Amino acid sequence: MLDRDTWQEILSTIRKNKLRTFLTALGVFWGIFMLVFLLGMGNGLENGVYRGFGKGAKNVMYVWSNKTNVAYKGLPPGRRIRLNLEDVLAVSELKGVGSVSPRTSLGNRRLDYGTLSTNYEIRGEFPAGKQVSGYTMDEGRYINQFDLNENRKVAVLGRVVKKELFGDEPAVGKHIRVSGIDLQIVGVFALEDVKEWNMEDLEAVIVPLTTCYKTFGVENRRVNFFGVTGANKTPISSIEKKVRSLLKERHSIAPDDKTGIGGFNLEERFQSVQSLFFGIKALLWFVGIGTLVAGIVGVSNIMLITVKERTKEIGIRKALGATPGSIISMILTESIFITSVAGYLGLMAGTFLIIGLNYIMIEMGVENQNFYDPKVNLTIAVSALVFLIFAGSIAGLIPAIQAAQVNPVVALKDE
C-alpha cells in the first residue's frame, strides 16, 4: 500500500481527473464539516440553556406559603399560612429527603464598618444553602453547623457588600455592626454565573438562622421559604407530594387546596430541557451523518467510474502478472487517500470555525443567555474521522474487488 510506484500512479490519476477528484473530495469534506459544525453549535446552545440553571442543585424543589383558597376543618378560606423552623425540621425527617435549606429575610438593615454606613438585606440560612444556591467562596468559609448550634454572631458577605465596605482588602476576621449588633465576618461568597434572578444574592449578608431568631428577635421562628433536595439521587419528584401533604397537614390546609402551599420543582424543568436536547442532538446526528454518508457514497461511485475507465489498463496489468491483491491495494489506497485528506480538512475547518466564533464572541463581549461556549468534542471529532476513513475503505472495496476480477482477455478488448 506504501509502494512508491503505486503512489505515483494514484497522484497521476488525481492530476488527470482534477475536477472529478475535487467534487468527490468536496462531498466528503462537506459531510464531516457539517457534522462537526452542527454538533459544536448544538453544544453551544445546550451550554447556554444549562447555564441559565446556574451551579446550584438541580434535584431540588422550593416551598413557600400563600393564602388558603378552601375552607377546611371549620377554618375559613383566605388564611395566611406562615412556615416556621418546625416545618423545616419535620420535612427533613421524611424518607428520601437529602437536605433542607430554609431562608428568613430580615429585609434591609443598616450596616456599619468604621466610618462607613450602608443598607443591605440580612438573611438567616442553614449551611445547605451554599450547595443549593451554588455559591462559591471568594474568602473564608460559609456558615456551618457549629455556627447554627451555638447561635454564633457570624456573617458571610455577598461580593457586592464586601466590595463596598472593604474594597480590595480582606474581610474575613473583621467585624461589622448590623442594627447595632456586632457580627464577625467568616467568609465572602460569590456566584459563577450571575443572572438577573440571582444577582441580588451578592447584595446580601447571611447569618445562621438560629442567630437570626435569637439575636434579631424574629417572631415564631418563621421561614420565608426553603429548598428540599433528594437524598442519594432520589428524584425530588418522588417525594414532592409527601412534602406538600405534610405541610398541609401541619397547617390544617385542605388536601385539594392548591394555593395554601406554593412550590416550584426545578428537577422537572431540568429534565424537560434534557429531553429536549436529547431530541435536538439526535436530529443533528441524523443530519450530519446523512451528509457524511452521501459523501462516502459519492466516493464509491467515483471509484466505480475509475475502475470502468481503467478496465483496459487493469487488464494489461493482470496480463503482465499483477496479482488481484496489488489491484485491490491500488484502488483501496486511492479511495482511502481521497477520503482521509478531504475528511481531515473538513474536520479542521469545522473545528476552527467553532473556535473562531467563540473567540469573536468573547472579544466582542457578546453574551446570549441561550448560547454559550460552543465546543467541539475532541473524542467525537476524532471518532468521526476514523469512521470516515473506515467507511472510505469500505466504499473503495467493492470497486477494488470488481477490478481484481477483471478478465485480462476481455479487458484488452474493452474500448
C-alpha positions in Angstrom: 0.0 0.0 0.0 3.0 2.3 0.6 4.7 1.2 -2.7 6.2 4.3 -4.3 5.1 3.4 -7.8 1.5 2.9 -6.5 1.5 6.4 -5.0 2.9 7.9 -8.2 0.1 6.2 -10.2 -2.6 7.4 -7.7 -1.3 11.0 -7.9 -1.1 10.8 -11.6 -4.7 9.7 -11.8 -5.8 12.5 -9.5 -3.9 15.1 -11.6 -5.6 13.8 -14.8 -9.0 14.0 -13.2 -8.8 17.1 -11.1 -12.4 18.2 -11.3 -13.8 14.7 -10.6 -11.4 14.3 -7.7 -12.3 17.8 -6.3 -16.0 17.1 -6.4 -15.5 13.7 -4.7 -13.4 15.2 -2.0 -15.8 18.1 -1.6 -18.7 15.7 -0.7 -16.6 14.1 2.0 -15.2 17.5 3.2 -18.7 18.9 3.5 -20.1 15.9 5.2 -17.7 15.9 8.1 -17.6 19.7 8.2 -21.4 19.8 8.7 -21.3 17.1 11.3 -18.6 18.9 13.4 -20.2 22.3 12.9 -23.7 21.1 13.8 -22.5 19.3 16.9 -20.4 22.3 18.0 -23.3 24.7 17.6 -25.6 22.3 19.4 -23.2 22.2 22.3 -23.2 26.0 22.4 -27.0 26.0 22.6 -27.0 23.3 25.3 -24.4 25.1 27.3 -26.3 28.4 27.1 -29.6 26.9 28.3 -28.0 24.8 31.1 -26.0 27.8 32.2 -29.3 29.5 32.9 -29.9 26.9 35.6 -26.8 28.1 37.5 -24.4 26.0 39.5 -26.9 25.2 42.3 -28.7 21.9 42.9 -30.9 20.6 40.1 -32.7 17.9 42.0 -34.5 20.4 44.2 -37.9 21.8 44.9 -38.7 25.2 46.6 -41.6 25.5 49.0 -43.3 28.7 50.3 -46.7 29.6 51.8 -49.6 31.6 50.5 -53.2 32.3 51.5 -55.6 29.3 51.6 -58.3 29.1 49.0 -60.6 26.4 50.5 -62.4 26.3 53.9 -61.2 23.3 56.0 -62.0 21.9 59.4 -64.1 24.9 60.3 -61.3 27.3 59.2 -62.3 30.0 56.6 -60.5 30.4 53.3 -58.1 33.3 52.8 -55.9 32.4 55.8 -52.3 33.5 55.6 -50.0 30.5 56.2 -46.7 31.1 57.9 -44.0 28.5 57.6 -41.6 28.0 60.5 -38.5 26.2 61.6 -40.6 23.3 63.0 -41.9 22.7 59.5 -38.4 22.6 58.1 -37.3 20.1 60.8 -40.4 17.9 60.1 -39.7 17.9 56.3 -36.0 17.0 57.0 -37.2 13.8 58.7 -39.1 12.5 55.7 -37.7 9.4 53.9 -35.8 10.4 50.8 -35.1 14.0 51.8 -31.4 14.9 51.5 -31.1 18.4 52.8 -33.4 21.3 53.6 -32.2 24.9 53.2 -34.6 27.5 54.8 -34.3 31.2 54.4 -35.6 34.0 56.5 -35.2 37.6 55.3 -35.0 40.5 57.8 -35.2 43.0 55.0 -32.7 45.8 54.5 -30.8 46.7 57.7 -28.1 49.2 58.5 -24.5 48.0 58.2 -21.7 49.9 59.9 -17.9 49.4 59.4 -15.7 52.1 60.9 -17.0 55.4 59.4 -18.8 53.6 56.6 -22.6 53.1 56.8 -24.9 51.4 54.2 -28.0 49.3 53.9 -28.2 45.7 52.7 -30.6 42.7 53.1 -29.9 40.4 56.1 -30.8 36.7 55.7 -30.8 33.8 58.0 -29.9 30.4 56.5 -28.7 26.8 57.0 -25.3 25.6 55.8 -27.0 23.7 53.0 -27.9 27.0 51.4 -24.4 27.2 49.8 -24.9 24.0 47.8 -28.5 24.6 46.9 -27.8 28.1 45.6 -24.5 27.3 44.0 -22.4 29.8 45.9 -18.6 29.8 45.6 -16.3 31.3 48.2 -14.0 34.3 47.5 -12.8 34.3 51.1 -13.1 32.2 54.1 -16.0 29.8 54.6 -19.8 29.6 54.6 -21.8 29.3 57.8 -21.5 25.8 59.3 -23.4 23.5 61.8 -21.4 24.8 64.8 -22.5 28.4 64.0 -26.1 27.1 63.9 -25.9 25.1 67.0 -24.2 27.8 69.1 -26.1 30.8 67.7 -22.8 32.4 66.8 -22.8 36.0 65.8 -21.0 35.5 62.5 -21.8 36.7 59.0 -21.0 35.8 55.3 -21.0 38.7 52.9 -22.0 38.8 49.3 -19.3 40.0 47.0 -21.0 43.4 46.3 -21.4 44.1 50.1 -17.7 43.2 50.7 -16.6 45.4 47.8 -18.4 48.5 49.2 -17.3 48.0 52.8 -13.7 46.8 52.3 -12.7 47.4 48.7 -9.8 45.2 47.9 -8.8 44.5 51.5 -9.6 41.1 53.0 -12.8 41.0 55.0 -12.5 37.7 57.0 -11.9 38.2 60.7 -13.2 41.8 60.7 -16.3 43.0 62.4 -19.4 44.9 61.2 -22.4 46.1 63.1 -25.9 45.3 61.9 -28.6 47.3 63.5 -26.2 47.9 66.3 -25.3 44.2 66.8 -21.7 43.2 66.3 -21.0 40.3 63.8 -17.7 38.8 62.8 -17.1 38.1 59.1 -16.2 34.5 58.4 -16.5 34.5 54.6 -17.3 36.2 51.3 -19.4 34.3 48.7 -19.9 34.8 45.0 -21.7 33.2 42.0 -20.0 31.7 38.9 -22.9 32.7 36.7 -24.7 35.9 37.7 -28.2 36.2 36.4 -31.0 38.7 36.7 -32.8 36.4 39.2 -29.8 35.7 41.4 -27.7 38.9 41.3 -29.4 40.2 44.4 -27.8 37.4 46.4 -24.5 39.2 46.1 -26.1 42.2 47.9 -27.0 40.1 51.0 -25.4 39.4 54.3 -26.1 35.8 55.6 -26.1 34.8 59.2 -27.0 31.5 60.9 -30.8 31.0 61.0 -30.7 30.4 64.8 -28.8 33.7 65.3 -31.4 35.4 63.2 -34.1 34.2 65.6 -32.3 34.7 68.9 -30.3 37.9 68.2 -32.6 39.8 65.9 -35.8 38.6 67.5 -37.7 37.0 64.6 -41.1 36.0 66.0 -42.4 32.4 65.8 -39.2 31.3 64.2 -40.8 32.0 60.8 -39.3 30.9 57.4 -40.0 32.7 54.1 -39.3 29.6 52.0 -37.0 26.6 51.9 -35.4 24.3 49.3 -35.6 20.5 49.6 -33.1 18.1 47.8 -33.4 14.4 47.3 -31.0 12.0 49.2 -28.7 9.6 47.3 -30.0 10.5 43.9 -33.6 10.2 45.0 -35.7 12.2 42.4 -37.3 15.1 44.2 -40.5 14.4 42.2 -40.9 11.2 44.1 -41.1 13.0 47.5 -42.7 16.3 46.4 -46.3 15.1 47.2 -45.1 13.9 50.7 -43.6 17.3 51.4 -46.7 19.2 50.4 -49.1 16.7 52.2 -47.0 17.0 55.4 -47.1 20.8 55.4 -50.8 20.9 54.6 -51.5 18.6 57.5 -49.4 20.7 59.9 -51.2 23.9 58.9 -54.7 22.4 58.5 -54.9 23.1 54.8 -57.4 21.2 52.6 -55.7 18.4 50.6 -57.3 19.8 47.4 -56.2 23.4 48.1 -53.6 24.3 45.5 -52.7 27.7 46.9 -52.0 27.3 50.6 -48.6 25.8 49.9 -46.8 27.0 46.9 -43.8 25.4 45.2 -41.5 25.0 42.3 -39.9 21.8 41.1 -36.6 22.6 39.4 -35.9 18.9 38.7 -39.0 18.7 36.4 -37.9 21.8 34.4 -34.3 20.5 34.2 -35.4 17.1 32.9 -37.7 18.6 30.3 -34.7 20.6 29.0 -32.6 17.4 29.0 -35.3 15.6 27.0 -35.4 18.5 24.5 -31.7 18.4 23.9 -31.7 14.6 23.5 -34.1 15.1 20.6 -32.0 18.0 19.2 -28.8 16.0 19.4 -30.4 13.0 17.7 -31.6 15.3 14.9 -28.1 16.9 14.5 -26.5 13.5 14.4 -29.1 12.3 11.8 -28.4 15.3 9.5 -24.7 15.2 10.0 -24.3 11.5 9.4 -26.7 11.7 6.5 -24.5 14.3 4.8 -21.4 12.2 5.7 -22.8 9.1 4.1 -23.8 11.0 1.0 -20.1 12.0 0.6 -18.9 8.4 1.1 -21.4 7.1 -1.4 -20.0 9.6 -3.8 -16.5 8.2 -3.2 -17.8 4.7 -4.0 -19.5 5.8 -7.2 -16.4 7.7 -8.4 -14.2 4.7 -7.7 -16.6 2.5 -9.8 -16.3 5.0 -12.6 -12.5 5.0 -12.2 -12.4 1.2 -12.5 -14.6 1.3 -15.6 -12.4 3.9 -17.2 -9.2 1.9 -16.4 -10.5 -1.5 -17.4 -8.0 -1.9 -20.2 -5.2 -0.7 -18.1 -6.1 -3.2 -15.4 -6.3 -5.9 -18.0 -2.7 -5.1 -19.2 -1.5 -5.2 -15.5 -3.0 -8.6 -15.0 -1.6 -9.9 -18.3 1.8 -8.7 -17.1 1.5 -10.6 -13.9 -0.2 -8.2 -11.4 -1.9 -10.1 -8.6 -5.5 -9.4 -7.5 -4.1 -8.2 -4.2 -2.0 -5.5 -5.9 -5.0 -4.3 -7.9 -7.2 -4.1 -4.8 -4.4 -2.3 -2.9 -4.1 0.3 -5.6 -7.9 1.1 -5.8 -8.3 1.0 -2.0 -5.3 3.3 -1.4 -6.7 5.9 -3.8 -10.1 5.7 -2.1 -8.7 6.0 1.4 -6.3 8.8 0.4 -9.1 11.0 -1.0 -11.3 10.2 1.9 -8.7 10.8 4.6 -7.4 14.1 3.2 -10.8 15.6 2.5 -12.1 14.3 5.9 -9.2 15.8 7.8 -9.6 19.2 6.1 -13.3 19.1 6.8 -12.6 18.3 10.5 -10.1 21.1 10.8 -12.4 23.6 9.0 -15.4 22.8 11.2 -13.3 22.9 14.4 -11.6 26.2 13.6 -14.9 27.8 12.6 -16.4 26.9 16.0 -13.2 28.1 17.8 -13.3 31.3 15.7 -16.9 32.0 16.5 -16.3 31.5 20.2 -13.2 33.8 20.1 -15.1 36.5 18.3 -18.0 36.3 20.9 -15.5 36.6 23.7 -13.5 39.5 22.2 -16.7 41.5 21.3 -18.3 40.8 24.7 -21.3 39.2 23.0 -23.3 37.2 25.5 -26.5 35.3 24.8 -28.3 33.6 27.6 -29.3 30.8 25.2 -25.9 30.3 23.5 -22.6 30.0 25.3 -19.1 28.5 24.8 -19.6 26.3 21.7 -17.1 23.5 21.7 -16.2 20.5 19.6 -15.9 17.3 21.5 -12.4 16.0 20.5 -13.3 12.4 21.1 -16.3 12.7 18.8 -14.4 14.6 16.2 -11.6 12.0 16.0 -14.0 9.1 16.1 -15.9 10.7 13.2 -12.6 10.9 11.2 -11.7 7.3 12.0 -15.2 6.2 10.9 -14.9 8.3 7.8 -11.6 6.6 6.8 -13.0 3.2 7.6 -16.1 3.9 5.5 -13.9 5.2 2.7 -12.0 1.9 2.6 -15.4 0.1 2.5 -16.6 2.4 -0.2 -13.5 1.5 -2.3 -13.6 -2.2 -1.5 -16.4 -3.1 -3.9 -14.8 -1.3 -6.9 -11.4 -2.8 -5.9 -12.8 -6.4 -5.9 -14.6 -5.7 -9.2 -11.3 -4.5 -10.7 -9.4 -7.6 -9.3 -11.9 -9.9 -11.1 -11.4 -8.3 -14.5 -10.6 -11.0 -17.1 -7.4 -9.8 -18.9 -8.6 -11.1 -22.3 -12.0 -9.3 -22.0 -10.3 -6.2 -20.6 -7.9 -5.9 -23.6 -10.8 -5.9 -26.0 -12.6 -3.0 -24.0 -13.0 0.2 -25.9 
